[in-house]
Amino acid sequence: MNFQKPLAYRARPKKLEEIVGQDHLIGPNGVIKKMVDNDKLFSLILYGAPGIGKTTIAEAVGEIYGLRTYKFNASTDRKSELVEIVNASKNYGAILIIDEIHRMNKDIQDFLLPHVEKGDLLMVGLTTNNPYHSVNPAVRSRTHVLKLKPISNEDIILRLKQVESEFKEELTSTINEDVYQYIAISSNNEIRTAINS
């Protein structure tokens, strides 16, 4: 059997300008856009609902700087995996994307924080929880906390049309405006869900 990765995974934008929504972060006057334009990297915590661009933004920043990007899940991954990541990134720098950062235990946090503080790693924590209530203050104090906004139906439709154009060989028929509207409304403001639909 030939398994193919979900379309939303394959269609994930590689550049900030390909990402829809979140103009307050990646638009012309957005915090992250200014960070990139001024070549001032800093660690972040991105929080907001699922499927609205947290991981995509983190990975796009890594692409811009040509940094190796590592992923670590604070719920399921072990400290030994983090040690390997830190050792691998010492000479060249890297972006470490930490999913579910609100679940990071103290042992992992104590190991990681000095490396983030020294700048060996750019840490981008991702969470659906409000980090001011759920993330340890020691972690939070070493980052800039940025909230992502819900994605509008208009932005979802815009991205769907971009994906349709990019993957037109895979589609068996064209999609009309009513279908776009239906997918956007039923996706619960999640771009990932909309694309996979």
Number of C-alpha atoms within 10 A of each C-alpha: 3 3 5 7 7 11 15 17 12 11 18 19 19 17 15 21 13 12 20 21 22 20 17 16 20 20 17 13 11 14 15 24 19 16 15 17 10 9 10 9 14 17 21 20 25 26 23 19 17 18 20 25 26 24 20 18 23 25 25 20 22 21 16 12 13 11 17 15 20 17 17 19 17 21 14 11 12 12 17 10 11 20 13 10 19 21 10 13 18 13 9 10 16 23 25 26 26 23 23 19 27 23 16 19 13 11 9 15 16 12 14 18 16 12 15 19 15 9 16 18 25 23 26 26 30 24 23 19 16 14 23 11 9 14 20 17 11 12 21 18 10 16 19 13 17 16 18 18 17 18 20 19 22 15 17 26 23 16 21 22 16 14 18 17 11 11 13 12 9 8 10 7 8 9 12 8 11 9 12 18 14 13 22 26 17 13 18 16 22 21 28 20 18 23 23 14 13
